[in-house]
Amino acid sequence: MTAATDFATRLDRHLDRVASRRRELGPPQVAVRAPRLGIDYRFGDPETRFHTASVGKLFTATLVMQAVASGAFSTETPVSRLLPRDELDGLFDTTGSTDAAGGATVHHLLTHTAGVADYFEGAVTSGPTMLELVLDEPDRFWTPRELLDFSRERQRPVGRPGARFAYSDTGYILLGRVLEEATGRAFHDLLHERVFGPVGMEDSSLMFHSRCARDGGPALESAGAAGAAGRSGTVIAPVRLGRREVGDHLSLSCDWAGGGVVGTPPDLLAFSDALHHGRLISPEHLAYLAEPRNRFRPGIRYGAGMMQVRFEGLSPFLRGMPRPVGHIGILATHVFHDPVHDAEIAMNFGSTREMVRSFRTLVEIECALHRASR
């Protein structure tokens, strides 16, 4: 039995059990590629696009480093030099500062240390949370300005820039706007021109804002067109927030630069491979994104738009395993690069209730890779 066959047999056995417990969610989408080991594995539907959720932050961070490489700005450039004051007012703790962003820099936004609230999961001062609005107002289209206004009007800053780590989707909406202001291009156009196109990701797009290349993308004409495309023109895998299916909700437009990318498992493998092998950004800029700086959750460290999994933090019995780098999303979506086995991993479990099961699968994948490499 070859290493690739042994790997597939082991993963199939595990994922068959997983699929049998997911009922109407169906089989998860799982893809692993490790050329050095002869592994090119697929489970579930490899062609249906899925909502990557916060995995999209990898794309935003990649575009930011491309802009840094071009000289558009640096990671230490104050945000107040890059965005109009009216977009920044009320989002930052400016105590003792005349700077509209309290001295926050691009680095602070990338590393979630800018002190801005998190519109998606953060506490609100009054009224419904964003998650409640996504469920209760499914026909609402959210613009980037409205997302910033939500934090501005309904939340408070969580700290001074640089004082602490606090995961923030609001910060990544600001990074999307920084990119637009610095380049004069729409965020979705930058994704297609600088990432999707060069990598050959023909089945990827920014949901409600662009079409994938295979469908004749990129740009949709308006929010109305976006809504129509999202509901009838772009078929995506199931999306569950709790027990609610929201895959056809226009309100999923609340992601944008914080996680609005949709794509297929092969596209996500291709992106991870290009990112980690120098075809999108330099090794130095990749190292900057990957450097673990803060604790995100037990077993996960956060860099700058990139996570590192430390399995020993999940269980002491997993000590000594590789430390893959990439990102997860709230829908139990994963894109990771395993540097030990030079492997790319993409997974979609499609539900906020599937995170534990998805991490158990990540452990199974790493164990199978180790066995295949012996």
Secondary structure, 3 states (H helix, E strand, C coil): CCHHHHHHHHHHHHHHHHHHHCHHHCCCEEEEEEHHHCEEEEECCCCCEEECHHHHHHHHHHHHHHHHHHCCCCCCCEHHHCCCHHHHCCCCCCCCCCCCCCCCEHHHHHCCCCCCCCCCCCCCCCCCCHHHHHHHCCCCCCCHHHHHHHHHHHCCCCCCCCCCCCCCHHHHHHHHHHHHHHHCCCHHHHHHHHHHHHHCCCCCEECCCECCHHHCCCECCCHHHHHHHHHHHCCECCCEECCEECCCCHHHHHCHHHCCEEECHHHHHHHHHHHHCCCCCCHHHHHHHHCCCEEEECCEEECCCCEEECHHHCCHHHCCCCCCEEEEECCCEEEEEECCCCEEEEEECCEHHHHHHHHHHHHHHHHHHHHHHC
